[in-house]
Amino acid sequence: MTVACLLAGVYLYLFADPGDARHLLDTYGLGALFLILVLEGAMLLYFAPSEALVPAGVTLLADGPADHAGVAAVIAVAVVGATVGQFALFTVAKRAGREYLLAQSWFRISESRLERFDAWFARWGPLAVPVSNALLFTRGMLTVPAGLAEMDDRTFVVLSALGTLLFQTWLAAVALYLGGELSLV
């Protein structure tokens, strides 16, 4: 199973597009959503952000707004997957350091942007993690500064999951409000 997940992750990272993500969700359901969000949380997937995945998950995997258990399952899997991915990136930042990350081709944040995120973390501290995870465009961007600052692992996981829960819940609510009109673009 681990090898299959690794191979699927490599394929998604190298070759996939939004249509592939939609196909995986439709075919493999919550397992695919989890895998994709782990990779997205670790900042390894840019083609299928949460902004598209959770609405598509709600549309494809829940039987409408009345399926509270289905919607809750999509949100829970999205939160756990994204948090696992962010914790993996946090751990790499904490153990390998800034220079290592900046030298990696998969790490697509420039030094100047990373310095800006470092400044946000320095100013706001741990509060920046859940706030950034709850907002569009800054999701996960404080993961690396938190790791570089050697934030406590449990504190990071709790704060990351809290912000991600807020974000994924409002995405699901928007998808339900719009009646499933949202899909992967």
Backbone as CSV, one residue per row, in Angstrom:
resi,resn,N_x,N_y,N_z,CA_x,CA_y,CA_z,C_x,C_y,C_z
1,MET,0.825,-1.199,0.000,0.000,0.000,0.000,0.866,1.259,0.000
2,THR,1.922,1.268,0.817,2.807,2.425,0.883,3.465,2.674,-0.458
3,VAL,3.892,1.609,-1.130,4.534,1.743,-2.443,3.540,2.287,-3.459
4,ALA,2.309,1.801,-3.403,1.280,2.293,-4.325,1.028,3.783,-4.114
5,CYS,0.959,4.220,-2.856,0.766,5.638,-2.554,1.945,6.461,-3.047
6,LEU,3.145,5.946,-2.842,4.344,6.647,-3.301,4.346,6.789,-4.814
7,LEU,4.040,5.710,-5.518,3.998,5.759,-6.987,2.908,6.710,-7.484
8,ALA,1.744,6.653,-6.850,0.666,7.570,-7.230,1.085,9.013,-6.981
9,GLY,1.760,9.251,-5.874,2.231,10.596,-5.562,3.240,11.101,-6.575
10,VAL,4.171,10.250,-6.971,5.167,10.631,-7.984,4.471,10.947,-9.302
11,TYR,3.523,10.107,-9.698,2.785,10.355,-10.927,2.055,11.696,-10.871
12,LEU,1.330,11.929,-9.771,0.591,13.182,-9.633,1.520,14.384,-9.681
13,TYR,2.648,14.285,-9.002,3.595,15.398,-8.961,4.159,15.704,-10.348
14,LEU,4.476,14.659,-11.107,5.163,14.860,-12.384,4.227,15.090,-13.564
15,PHE,3.086,14.424,-13.598,2.326,14.390,-14.834,0.872,14.839,-14.759
16,ALA,0.321,14.973,-13.591,-1.126,15.126,-13.488,-1.608,16.534,-13.786
17,ASP,-2.895,16.624,-14.051,-3.584,17.890,-14.236,-4.916,17.809,-13.484
18,PRO,-5.690,18.879,-13.461,-6.943,18.852,-12.694,-7.901,17.730,-13.099
19,GLY,-7.917,17.371,-14.361,-8.783,16.276,-14.804,-8.405,14.959,-14.146
20,ASP,-7.111,14.746,-13.952,-6.646,13.537,-13.270,-7.131,13.523,-11.823
21,ALA,-7.073,14.658,-11.167,-7.534,14.732,-9.777,-9.024,14.410,-9.702
22,ARG,-9.808,14.954,-10.611,-11.256,14.686,-10.615,-11.511,13.199,-10.864
23,HIS,-10.773,12.596,-11.796,-10.919,11.164,-12.090,-10.579,10.330,-10.848
24,LEU,-9.478,10.676,-10.166,-9.088,9.943,-8.966,-10.160,10.046,-7.879
25,LEU,-10.716,11.242,-7.699,-11.778,11.414,-6.702,-13.003,10.580,-7.060
26,ASP,-13.365,10.614,-8.332,-14.540,9.887,-8.789,-14.343,8.381,-8.657
27,THR,-13.132,7.906,-8.943,-12.851,6.475,-8.937,-12.516,5.931,-7.555
28,TYR,-11.673,6.632,-6.811,-11.157,6.100,-5.556,-11.674,6.826,-4.309
29,GLY,-12.455,7.854,-4.486,-13.139,8.502,-3.383,-12.247,9.136,-2.338
30,LEU,-12.573,8.872,-1.088,-11.900,9.522,0.030,-10.413,9.173,0.100
31,GLY,-10.029,7.984,-0.317,-8.613,7.608,-0.322,-7.805,8.499,-1.247
32,ALA,-8.352,8.770,-2.424,-7.674,9.663,-3.363,-7.630,11.088,-2.826
33,LEU,-8.733,11.533,-2.220,-8.762,12.877,-1.640,-7.681,13.011,-0.577
34,PHE,-7.546,12.007,0.274,-6.515,12.020,1.314,-5.128,12.123,0.698
35,LEU,-4.810,11.259,-0.258,-3.482,11.261,-0.882,-3.184,12.595,-1.559
36,ILE,-4.126,13.103,-2.300,-3.917,14.372,-3.004,-3.694,15.502,-2.003
37,LEU,-4.462,15.521,-0.916,-4.304,16.587,0.069,-3.033,16.459,0.888
38,VAL,-2.538,15.242,1.107,-1.230,15.092,1.745,-0.173,15.761,0.870
39,LEU,-0.206,15.464,-0.413,0.773,16.055,-1.331,0.590,17.564,-1.455
40,GLU,-0.656,18.018,-1.479,-0.927,19.454,-1.561,-0.473,20.157,-0.284
41,GLY,-0.716,19.542,0.868,-0.299,20.125,2.137,1.206,20.240,2.257
42,ALA,1.914,19.306,1.637,3.378,19.327,1.653,3.936,20.242,0.559
43,MET,3.049,20.960,-0.128,3.416,21.891,-1.200,4.098,21.184,-2.366
44,LEU,3.636,19.967,-2.659,4.171,19.213,-3.784,3.227,19.197,-4.979
45,LEU,1.989,19.614,-4.790,1.029,19.668,-5.891,0.520,21.087,-6.031
46,TYR,0.604,21.585,-7.221,0.116,22.940,-7.475,-1.037,22.949,-8.458
47,PHE,-1.281,21.822,-9.117,-2.325,21.788,-10.129,-3.713,21.640,-9.541
48,ALA,-3.815,21.129,-8.325,-5.123,20.859,-7.747,-5.178,21.351,-6.307
49,PRO,-5.359,22.643,-6.108,-5.386,23.177,-4.747,-6.675,22.807,-4.014
50,SER,-6.647,22.955,-2.700,-7.830,22.681,-1.872,-9.042,23.456,-2.358
51,GLU,-8.803,24.646,-2.870,-9.909,25.481,-3.333,-10.747,24.761,-4.382
52,ALA,-10.151,23.810,-5.096,-10.890,23.024,-6.081,-11.220,21.629,-5.562
53,LEU,-10.343,21.059,-4.734,-10.507,19.671,-4.309,-11.701,19.448,-3.382
54,VAL,-11.840,20.272,-2.374,-12.923,20.052,-1.417,-14.292,20.276,-2.059
55,PRO,-14.493,21.343,-2.821,-15.791,21.451,-3.513,-16.060,20.265,-4.450
56,ALA,-15.031,19.810,-5.163,-15.216,18.645,-6.034,-15.508,17.406,-5.195
57,GLY,-14.816,17.271,-4.063,-15.069,16.136,-3.173,-16.485,16.132,-2.644
58,VAL,-16.966,17.288,-2.238,-18.346,17.389,-1.740,-19.319,17.041,-2.863
59,THR,-19.050,17.539,-4.058,-19.933,17.278,-5.197,-19.935,15.802,-5.586
60,LEU,-18.736,15.188,-5.621,-18.626,13.810,-6.087,-18.871,12.760,-5.012
61,LEU,-18.539,13.071,-3.770,-18.524,12.041,-2.736,-19.652,12.146,-1.714
62,ALA,-20.367,13.245,-1.685,-21.497,13.386,-0.764,-22.782,13.393,-1.586
63,ASP,-23.814,12.810,-1.028,-25.097,12.734,-1.729,-25.951,13.961,-1.435
64,GLY,-25.401,15.134,-1.735,-26.130,16.375,-1.560,-25.986,16.955,-0.169
65,PRO,-26.572,18.141,0.039,-26.456,18.847,1.319,-27.024,18.064,2.505
66,ALA,-28.000,17.196,2.273,-28.602,16.432,3.361,-27.694,15.297,3.843
67,ASP,-26.672,14.971,3.082,-25.732,13.900,3.466,-24.666,14.474,4.392
68,HIS,-25.078,14.755,5.624,-24.176,15.372,6.600,-22.958,14.507,6.870
69,ALA,-23.166,13.187,6.930,-22.039,12.281,7.188,-21.052,12.309,6.030
70,GLY,-21.553,12.367,4.804,-20.674,12.418,3.634,-19.879,13.711,3.572
71,VAL,-20.544,14.820,3.852,-19.863,16.120,3.854,-18.834,16.164,4.979
72,ALA,-19.206,15.673,6.153,-18.266,15.639,7.284,-17.068,14.752,6.969
73,ALA,-17.296,13.643,6.275,-16.184,12.753,5.910,-15.220,13.446,4.954
74,VAL,-15.753,14.168,3.979,-14.897,14.903,3.039,-14.065,15.938,3.793
75,ILE,-14.697,16.685,4.677,-13.981,17.699,5.454,-12.926,17.050,6.336
76,ALA,-13.286,15.976,7.027,-12.338,15.305,7.923,-11.136,14.760,7.165
77,VAL,-11.382,14.114,6.049,-10.275,13.568,5.251,-9.401,14.700,4.719
78,ALA,-10.020,15.796,4.297,-9.250,16.944,3.801,-8.383,17.539,4.905
79,VAL,-8.928,17.669,6.092,-8.170,18.244,7.215,-7.009,17.331,7.592
80,VAL,-7.289,16.048,7.737,-6.227,15.119,8.131,-5.160,15.037,7.042
81,GLY,-5.571,14.924,5.789,-4.606,14.838,4.694,-3.719,16.064,4.600
82,ALA,-4.329,17.247,4.601,-3.549,18.486,4.502,-2.636,18.661,5.709
83,THR,-3.119,18.288,6.890,-2.302,18.422,8.101,-1.122,17.454,8.073
84,VAL,-1.331,16.242,7.614,-0.226,15.281,7.484,0.826,15.830,6.514
85,GLY,0.375,16.351,5.379,1.307,16.922,4.406,2.062,18.119,4.956
86,GLN,1.341,19.004,5.651,2.004,20.170,6.235,2.985,19.763,7.327
87,PHE,2.624,18.751,8.112,3.547,18.300,9.154,4.809,17.703,8.528
88,ALA,4.677,17.015,7.417,5.860,16.471,6.727,6.778,17.614,6.280
89,LEU,6.200,18.654,5.676,7.005,19.799,5.244,7.600,20.530,6.441
90,PHE,6.824,20.705,7.493,7.287,21.321,8.741,8.498,20.563,9.280
91,THR,8.422,19.242,9.277,9.509,18.409,9.783,10.760,18.540,8.921
92,VAL,10.590,18.583,7.610,11.744,18.784,6.723,12.383,20.139,7.008
93,ALA,11.570,21.173,7.145,12.112,22.509,7.444,12.848,22.508,8.777
94,LYS,12.270,21.866,9.757,12.841,21.842,11.103,14.171,21.084,11.137
95,ARG,14.247,19.974,10.401,15.439,19.130,10.451,16.482,19.469,9.399
96,ALA,16.049,19.836,8.205,17.006,20.061,7.113,17.409,21.524,6.975
97,GLY,16.516,22.435,7.316,16.847,23.847,7.304,16.530,24.593,6.023
98,ARG,16.674,25.877,6.127,16.352,26.832,5.073,17.133,26.597,3.785
99,GLU,18.448,26.475,3.892,19.288,26.327,2.697,18.918,25.071,1.919
100,TYR,18.647,23.987,2.646,18.254,22.746,1.989,16.982,22.962,1.174
101,LEU,15.958,23.549,1.799,14.691,23.761,1.100,14.847,24.658,-0.118
102,LEU,15.573,25.749,0.049,15.736,26.675,-1.079,16.488,26.044,-2.246
103,ALA,17.285,25.024,-1.979,18.045,24.348,-3.036,17.223,23.289,-3.772
104,GLN,16.042,22.951,-3.257,15.228,21.896,-3.856,14.346,22.435,-4.970
105,SER,14.315,21.732,-6.096,13.492,22.178,-7.226,11.997,22.072,-6.913
106,TRP,11.582,21.157,-6.048,10.174,21.007,-5.717,9.686,22.095,-4.776
107,PHE,10.596,22.781,-4.121,10.221,23.866,-3.203,10.158,25.144,-4.019
108,ARG,8.960,25.573,-4.344,8.763,26.658,-5.307,8.544,28.023,-4.666
109,ILE,9.172,28.238,-3.535,9.077,29.540,-2.880,10.451,30.184,-2.942
110,SER,10.496,31.407,-3.435,11.770,32.112,-3.544,12.265,32.538,-2.163
111,GLU,13.535,32.851,-2.103,14.114,33.292,-0.831,13.445,34.569,-0.327
112,SER,13.132,35.490,-1.242,12.510,36.743,-0.811,11.099,36.505,-0.253
113,ARG,10.328,35.608,-0.881,8.994,35.298,-0.349,9.104,34.590,0.991
114,LEU,10.087,33.686,1.107,10.275,32.985,2.369,10.650,33.972,3.476
115,GLU,11.461,34.961,3.153,11.811,35.987,4.135,10.575,36.757,4.586
116,ARG,9.676,37.021,3.660,8.437,37.718,4.000,7.582,36.871,4.945
117,PHE,7.485,35.565,4.666,6.721,34.673,5.541,7.417,34.521,6.896
118,ASP,8.745,34.508,6.894,9.492,34.483,8.164,9.134,35.710,9.009
119,ALA,9.048,36.855,8.366,8.714,38.092,9.083,7.310,38.025,9.670
120,TRP,6.366,37.454,8.916,5.009,37.292,9.442,5.035,36.409,10.678
121,PHE,5.777,35.300,10.589,5.836,34.383,11.727,6.518,35.055,12.914
122,ALA,7.590,35.804,12.652,8.295,36.500,13.734,7.365,37.516,14.414
123,ARG,6.510,38.172,13.626,5.626,39.183,14.180,4.450,38.578,14.939
124,TRP,3.823,37.561,14.375,2.581,37.037,14.935,2.760,35.733,15.700
125,GLY,3.897,35.079,15.559,4.157,33.841,16.283,3.248,32.707,15.862
126,PRO,2.986,31.780,16.770,2.178,30.601,16.448,0.779,30.923,15.919
127,LEU,0.215,32.064,16.302,-1.108,32.455,15.807,-1.141,32.545,14.276
128,ALA,-0.005,32.825,13.661,0.053,32.953,12.203,-0.253,31.634,11.496
129,VAL,0.009,30.503,12.138,-0.213,29.206,11.489,-1.690,28.956,11.211
130,PRO,-2.577,28.984,12.212,-3.986,28.735,11.887,-4.604,29.842,11.041
131,VAL,-4.197,31.065,11.264,-4.756,32.162,10.465,-4.377,31.996,8.994
132,SER,-3.098,31.703,8.729,-2.685,31.541,7.331,-3.343,30.320,6.699
133,ASN,-3.574,29.274,7.478,-4.224,28.079,6.930,-5.701,28.280,6.661
134,ALA,-6.288,29.296,7.249,-7.717,29.551,7.064,-7.999,30.528,5.931
135,LEU,-6.958,31.038,5.284,-7.131,32.066,4.252,-6.709,31.575,2.875
136,LEU,-7.377,32.100,1.855,-6.953,31.839,0.474,-5.551,32.394,0.251
137,PHE,-4.813,31.760,-0.596,-3.510,32.204,-1.095,-2.364,32.153,-0.082
138,THR,-2.647,32.064,1.201,-1.550,31.954,2.168,-1.537,30.592,2.836
139,ARG,-2.453,29.703,2.437,-2.547,28.382,3.046,-1.197,27.689,3.059
140,GLY,-0.789,27.291,4.219,0.437,26.515,4.362,1.723,27.298,4.255
141,MET,1.649,28.567,3.946,2.869,29.342,3.732,3.658,29.582,5.017
142,LEU,3.032,29.433,6.165,3.753,29.617,7.428,4.264,28.296,7.991
143,THR,4.059,27.219,7.246,4.553,25.902,7.659,6.065,25.895,7.770
144,VAL,6.743,26.387,6.761,8.211,26.384,6.753,8.770,27.318,7.830
145,PRO,8.307,28.570,7.937,8.817,29.412,9.025,8.580,28.808,10.412
146,ALA,7.447,28.133,10.602,7.190,27.483,11.900,8.217,26.385,12.150
147,GLY,8.549,25.624,11.133,9.566,24.584,11.267,10.937,25.168,11.508
148,LEU,11.272,26.214,10.769,12.581,26.851,10.942,12.711,27.472,12.338
149,ALA,11.590,27.926,12.900,11.601,28.500,14.249,11.553,27.417,15.326
150,GLU,11.525,26.160,14.885,11.502,25.006,15.792,10.307,25.014,16.746
151,MET,9.161,25.363,16.189,7.912,25.300,16.949,7.715,23.858,17.425
152,ASP,7.077,23.697,18.566,6.765,22.379,19.099,5.883,21.612,18.105
153,ASP,6.189,20.337,17.886,5.463,19.520,16.911,3.964,19.461,17.200
154,ARG,3.595,19.151,18.423,2.166,19.038,18.759,1.444,20.358,18.585
155,THR,2.077,21.424,18.995,1.465,22.744,18.834,1.230,23.029,17.360
156,PHE,2.231,22.734,16.518,2.077,22.961,15.083,0.915,22.144,14.524
157,VAL,0.854,20.864,14.860,-0.202,20.001,14.320,-1.578,20.515,14.724
158,VAL,-1.758,20.878,15.983,-3.056,21.372,16.456,-3.429,22.673,15.744
159,LEU,-2.492,23.615,15.677,-2.790,24.903,15.043,-3.008,24.764,13.540
160,SER,-2.210,23.922,12.903,-2.377,23.684,11.470,-3.737,23.057,11.185
161,ALA,-4.095,22.049,11.974,-5.383,21.377,11.784,-6.548,22.328,12.042
162,LEU,-6.431,23.181,13.039,-7.497,24.137,13.338,-7.738,25.084,12.157
163,GLY,-6.677,25.690,11.648,-6.821,26.582,10.498,-7.336,25.851,9.272
164,THR,-6.856,24.631,9.061,-7.298,23.843,7.919,-8.761,23.456,8.055
165,LEU,-9.194,23.136,9.265,-10.604,22.817,9.492,-11.488,24.008,9.122
166,LEU,-11.110,25.194,9.535,-11.883,26.392,9.176,-11.942,26.564,7.653
167,PHE,-10.792,26.422,7.017,-10.710,26.615,5.570,-11.542,25.577,4.818
168,GLN,-11.360,24.300,5.142,-12.070,23.239,4.418,-13.573,23.317,4.679
169,THR,-13.967,23.726,5.882,-15.390,23.838,6.199,-16.041,24.940,5.377
170,TRP,-15.373,26.087,5.260,-16.023,27.138,4.464,-16.009,26.786,2.993
171,LEU,-14.995,26.042,2.517,-15.021,25.584,1.117,-16.199,24.647,0.869
172,ALA,-16.409,23.707,1.801,-17.532,22.785,1.667,-18.855,23.548,1.713
173,ALA,-18.947,24.533,2.597,-20.177,25.326,2.698,-20.454,26.079,1.408
174,VAL,-19.431,26.642,0.816,-19.598,27.344,-0.464,-20.062,26.366,-1.538
175,ALA,-19.445,25.179,-1.578,-19.854,24.174,-2.573,-21.315,23.767,-2.381
176,LEU,-21.720,23.594,-1.135,-23.114,23.220,-0.869,-24.070,24.360,-1.196
177,TYR,-23.677,25.574,-0.863,-24.503,26.753,-1.135,-24.724,26.927,-2.646
178,LEU,-23.668,26.704,-3.402,-23.774,26.855,-4.846,-24.386,25.622,-5.502
179,GLY,-24.790,24.666,-4.694,-25.511,23.500,-5.219,-24.681,22.578,-6.063
180,GLY,-23.388,22.450,-5.741,-22.556,21.526,-6.497,-22.107,22.055,-7.834
181,GLU,-22.275,23.350,-8.062,-21.879,23.926,-9.345,-20.360,24.044,-9.476
182,LEU,-19.651,23.946,-8.355,-18.197,24.057,-8.398,-17.595,22.729,-8.810
183,SER,-16.523,22.798,-9.567,-15.796,21.586,-9.940,-14.357,21.968,-10.216
184,LEU,-13.542,20.957,-10.445,-12.155,21.239,-10.805,-12.129,21.964,-12.141
185,VAL,-11.383,23.022,-12.232,-11.300,23.779,-13.474,-10.192,23.293,-14.339
